[in-house]
Amino acid sequence: MSVSSFAQEKAVRFNTKIEKGGNGCGGANIVVTQNGKPFQTIVTNDDGKVKIDLPYGYNYLIVVSKAQLCTKRFEISTVNVPIDGNPQVFAIEAITLFELQKRNRLFCFK
């Protein structure tokens, strides 16, 4: 989505960086669902930086995954976010993915 449509669409800009070991994690998959329906899928570049525009009025599930690494899931809601004409930005400095433990690949703790 371009910056000009960002302002017109009335969305919250979600910024983050996907990391592994303190460095950008290229090739991570980010799947975004909007109210339970597919919305957007992204594969990160080597720097791991991500910008996603999330239109107001919806609940989002964001799933970050990469082979052999723990999957991270979290929710963001833009329901009842006050629209004041200024761009809204929600940022998480970094989302860190850890290697799965070789003993038990069913669970991921860190």
Number of C-alpha atoms within 10 A of each C-alpha: 9 7 9 8 11 17 16 10 14 19 21 22 17 16 16 16 20 28 21 17 10 11 14 20 21 17 17 22 17 20 17 23 17 18 13 11 10 12 14 14 14 15 16 19 14 14 14 20 17 16 15 18 22 26 18 17 15 16 17 22 18 19 16 22 19 18 11 13 18 21 20 16 13 10 11 14 17 15 12 9 13 9 12 8 9 9 13 17 13 15 11 10 12 18 17 19 22 18 17 18 15 8 7 8 12 9 10 14 8 8
